[in-house]
Amino acid sequence: MNITVVGTGYVGLVTGVSLSQIGHSVTCVDIDKEKVEKMKSGISPIYEPGLSELMKENLDNNRLLFTTNHHEAFLKADLIYIAVGTPENEDGSANLKYIEEVAYSIAENIVRNTIVVTKSTVPVGTNRKIKEIILQNLIHDVQVEIVSNPEFLKEGTAIYDSFHGDRIVIGTDNEKAASIMEKVNEPFGIPVFKTSIESAEMIKYASNAFLATKISFINEISNICERVQANIEEVAIGMGLDTRIGSQFLKAGIGYGGSCFPKDTKALIQIAGNVYYDFELLKGVVNVNKKQQVLLMDKLRQVYPNVKGLKIGILGLAFKPNTDDMREAPSLRIVKDLLEGGAEVYAYDPIAMENAKELLPPKVVYVDSIVEAIQPCDVVLILTEWDEIKLMDVSLFHKMKDPIVIDGRNCFSLELMRDSDIEYYSIGRPNVNEKVRKLI
């Protein structure tokens, strides 16, 4: 099949590369000329394990092309995938500006019967609006069918997820379009679930909202565990052994971030509000996450009520490991609060520092190693559970004069930290080697 993917952000690029890998001829189109030139050379604009290697392989095999020319990209396309961003508006609703722009461009440029596939996360009803825009603005006499095909990729494992997903959702009113989509995706070997357009649109939001709910729920349980001297890790394992609950997304920490959960939960609240339904549960999930993201600041202030003049080391800046994505990362709020309180901040992340520099205040001192983030500091905060951090020798913390570690991702076992004689605070677990300080 000849496939065009519009938008080379996280979803679009991974989708295009993965489709080319299973044998399709894929053209990825983007309006950013500099970005397109880099991708033509096999340089990925995002960090995602395995992505660059697949890009280069399929560029070399002439199955993958990049262009800024929409007319050229649409000319021979059997299917056009829409994978542009849907950023949130001030009220939390999804901004469909870029979706609509693509719809108009498709109408103006297609010259053959085409299936338009929406990968972008869009509110219920959007696919029908896309079809309406295209049909009302067609230049040539062609047929257009619409398919909602939401993505379920996790940043950091997106390439793996593309080939080992749980399901492929195909939402359409047209049986022929559904059959073609099944054939397109057959090489992935992933079960296909066919639905109405509206159900497919809702599945994406409902899935992300449920996972966000699990995260906020376990974080609330972790806060109770701290107060009753229980261990959240033992509690989560005990819960996860129940097959009705499952073990995934039951890891306590400092909340979710990234491009999906924060945006999609707020958008679903807005979707519900548009049909006069108050989604109280999901509002609670969002509020819990906001509080959880500053939990480490509360723990820090229990040790040092005033952070002015303190040197604070930050290990990890990205919202999760194996990505350079800083969107909605807890580090954004925590670092800002530390600097406003008068602390000096030394930050290290193996991948995300360049992106962080664009978003964090200029006073942050960026260092090139874990040791440099530890050695000069009074306290170290762990914000991202990179393997490099989880596997580090904890004796390195003794490079601090009086080591204090506040771990927002529970990277180390309590037994290890207890034996290390390091003052250690984590999430939902008893404090280790806690010292009693007299407040002057």
N, C-alpha and C positions, 0 to 999 in steps of 0.2 A: 504494500500500500504506500501511496505518497501522502505523507502526513506533514502538516505545518503546525508548529506550536508557537502561539503568540505570547511573548513574555518569557524572559530568561532569568527570573528570580529563582527562589529555592524550588518551588514546585515545577515551574516550566522547564528549567534546565534538567533537573533529574528525570522528569517525564520524557523529554525529548531524547536524552541520552539512552534511557532504558528502552524506549521504543526502537531506537536504532540498533541497539544491542540484540534485539530479537529478530532483526532482519528487515525492518521497514526503512524506507528512504525518508528521512526526517529533515525538514528545514525549520530552524528556530529563528524567529524574527523579533527584533527589539529596536527601540528608537534610539538607544544609547550607542552612538557610533564607536566611541572608544572601547566600550565593553565588548561590542561585537568583534572588533579587530583583535582583541585579546583572546576571545573564544575561538576565533579562526586559527589562532596559533596554538590552541590546546590549553590555554590558561583559564582555569575556572575562576570566576569572580567570587565564589563562595568556598568556604572550607567544608568539605564533606568527604570522609574517608572513602576512597575508591572511585570518586567521581572523575578526577583528572585523568586517571588511567583509561577509563572507559571512553572519555571524550576523545583522547588521542587515538585510541584504537579505531573508533568509528569514523573519525575524520580521515584517517589513513585509508580506510576501506570505502571511502566516498559514500557512506550511508548517512552522514551527518553534515549539515551545512548551516552557516549562520549568515544572516543578512539584515539590513535595515529597510529593505524594499518590500513593502506589503504586497504590491501588485505582483512582483516576481515570486514572492513566497506563496501567494494564493493561486497562481496561474494553473498549476497542475495538481493541486491538493484534492485528494479524495475526502480527507477529514481535516478539519481545522480545530485544534485544541486551544481554548481560551484559558490562559494561566497567568493573567495579570493580577496585580494586587487589589485587594478590597479593604483599604485602611478604614479605621473607624472614624466616624464623625464625632463631634463634641458630645452628642447625646448617646453615644455608644452604638448607633446603627452603622451598617456597612456603607461605605462610600462606593457607589457604583459608577463613578465617572469614567474610569478606565475601561470597565466592562462595556459601557455604552459606546465609547469611542471605537473599540474593536468591532462591535456590531455594525456600526456605520461603515467602517473600513471594509468589512467583509461584503456588505451589500454593494459597495461601489466597485469592488475588484474581482469577485468570483465570476467565472465564465462557464462553469459546469455544475452539475448537480453535486451538492456538498452536504456532508454531515458535520454540524458544528457541535463540538464536545466541550462542555464547561467543566474545567478542572478547578477553577477558582472557587473559593468558599463564598456562596452567595445566599441571600435570604430566599425563603420560599416564594415562588412566583417570578423569580428573576429570569429563569430560562425561557419562560413564555414571553417575557418582555423582550428578551434578546431576539427571539424569533419574530416578534411583531416588528421590531425596529428593522431587522434585515428585510423582511417581506415588503415593508412599506417603502423601502429605499433601494430595492434592487435595480440595477442598470440593465442586466441581461435576463432573459427569460429562462430561469433555472429553478430547480426544486431544492428546497432547504429543509433538512430535518434537524431537530435539536435533541441532544443527549446530555443528561446530567451524570457526570462520572467523577464523583468526589474523590480526593486523595486522602490517604491515611498514613502518610509518611511521618516518621519521627526523625527530627534533626539529629545527626550523628550516626544514624543507622539507615538513612533514606535509601541508599543503593541496595542494601540487604533487604529492606522492606519491599522494594519494588519487585523483587524476584521471590520473596517468601511471605507475601501478605496473607492475611486471613480470608479476605474476600475482595472481589471487584464488584462495585455497585454500578449498575447500568439503569438509569431512569429515563424512560422514553415512552411515547405513545405509539411509536411506529415499530412494528415487528421486524421489518427489514433492517432498519437502523440498528435495532438490538442485536440481530443476527450478525451484522457486519462488525459491530463492536466486540461480540464474542469471538469472532474469527481473528480480529486484530490482536486481542489479548490472549488467545489460546496458547501461544508459546510460553507465556509466564507460568502456566500450569496451576493457576490459582482459581478457586471456586468463584463462579459468577452468580450474583444475585440480581435478578431483574425486578424493577419496581416502576411505579409511576414517577413522573418527574418530581412532583412535590415531595414524595416520600424520600427520594434520593437526596434532595436538598436538605431535608430535615435530618436524615441519618447522620450527615456530617456534623451538624451542630449538636445533635443529641449525644453522639459518641464523645465529642470533646468535652461537653458539659458534664457528662457522667464521670469521665476520667478526672476532670478538675474537682468534681465533688469528692471522689475517693481520696485525692490528695489533701483537700481541706479537712476532710473527716479525720484522716489519720493524724494530721497535724493537731487537730483539736484533742484527740485522744492522747497525743504525746504531751500536750500541755497539762493534762490531768495526771498523766504518769509521773511527771516531775514532782507534782504536789503530793503524791501518795507513795513515792519511792518505788514505783514499778519501772520496768525497762521496756520502752516502746518496741525495741527490736524483738524481744520475746513475745510481746503482745501481738505484733504484726505477723510473726510466723505462726502463732497459734490461730489467729484469724484466717490467714491465708490457706491453711490446711483444709479448711472448709471449702469444698469445690463450688459451693454456691457463691462464695466471696472471691476466692482466687488471691494469689500473692502479688500480682502486678499492681503498681501504683499505690502500694502501702508502705512506702519508705518515707519516714518523717524527715522534715528538713525545714528550709526557710521559704517554702512556697514555690509555686510554679511561675514561669516567665515565658519568654519567647514570643513567637509571632502568632500562635494559634489560640492557646487556652485563654489568655486575657482578652483578646479581641472577640473570640467566638462566644465566650460566656456573656459578655456585655451585649453582643449582637442578638443572642437568643432571648435575653431579657427584653430587649427592644422589640423583637419579633412578637413575643408574647403580649407586650404592652399594646402593640398595634391592633391586636384582636381582643383588647380589654381583659387580658389575663395577667394577674400579678404573680410573677414567678418568684415567690418568697424564698424558696429553698435555694435557688441559684443566686439570688441577691446575697444570701448568707454566705455562700461559697466564696463569692468575690470579696466580701468584707473580711472573712477569715484570712484569705490570702494576703490582703493588704496588711493586716496586723502581723501575720507570720513573717513577712519580709523585713520587718524591723525588730524581730525578736532578739537578734544578736545584739542590737543596741541596748535593749533592756538588760540583757545579761552582762554586757560590758559595764553599764552604769551601776550594777550591783557590786561590781568589783571596784570601779573608779567612778564615783558619782559625777566627777568633773573630768572631761577628757582633754581640757585645754593643756597644751604642752606635751601631751603623750605622743609617742611615736607608735603608730599602728601599722602592722604588716597585713596585707591582704593577699591571700592565696586563692586565685581564681576570680575571674571577672565575668566570663560568659555565663549565660543563664543556665547552661548545663554543659557537661563535658562533650568533647568531640565536635564542637561547633565554635565558630567565631561570632555567633549571633549575640548581640547585646540588648536586643529588644526586650523590654520589661524585666531585665535582669535585676535581682535584688541588690547587686553591687552599686547600681546607679543611685539608689536612695541611700544606702548605707554610707558610701563614700562621701556623698554630699553632706549628710548629717555630721559625719566625723569632721570634715573640713570646717563646716559652720560652727562646730563646737570648739574649734581651735586646735585640733589634733594635726599632726603631720602624718601623711599617708604614703606608705611604700607598697606598690602594687606589682604583682606578678601573675601572668597568665601565659601558658605556652603558645596560644594561638590568637587570642582576642584583643591583645593590647592596642593594635593599630585602630581597630574599630572603637575601642574604649576611649582613646584619645579624642575622638570626635564628639563624644557625649559627656565625658566627665570634666570637672573643672580643671583648669591648667595647673593648679597647685600640686596635683598628684605627682609623686616621684615614681617613675616606672623603672623596674629593675629587670635584670636578665636571668635571674635564677631564684630558686626557692631560698637558698642561703642568704642572698642579698635582701630578700624581703623579711627575713627572720632576724638577722644579726643585730641591726641597729635598734630593734623595736622593744617596746615594753609589753605589748600584747599582739598576738597574731589571731586574725579572724580567717576562718576557712569558709569560702563562699561557693566554690565549685569543686565537685569531686573528681577531678582529673586523675587518671591512673598514676601519673607522675607524683601526685600529692598523696594518694592512698598508699602507694608503695614506698614512700620515702622512709628513710631511717629517722625515727622520731627523736633520736639522740641529738639531731641537728637543732632541735628547739633549745637545747642547753647552751647554744651560742648566745642566747638572751641572758641578761644578768639574772633575772628572776622569772623564768618562763611561765607564761600564762597563754593558754590556747583556748579559743572559743570556736568550736567546730559546728558550723551550720549544716553539715552534711553527714555527720557521724562516720567520718572516714576511718577511725581507729577503734579498736576494741577497748573496753574499759580496763580489762586485765593488763593489756600492753601499756596503757597510759598510767595505770596505778603503779606498775613496776618501774616506770620511767621516772617517777617522782616529779612529774610535770603537773602543774595545776591545770585541770582540764574540765571544760564545760561543753556539753553537747546538747542534742535535742531529744527530750523525752526520756533521758536516762539520768541516773544519779551523778552528781558532781564527783570528781576524783581529785584527791589531794588538795581539797579546798582549804584555803587559809583564812583565818579570822583576822580581819583588819579593824583597827580602831579608827573611827572617823574623827578627825581633828576639826 
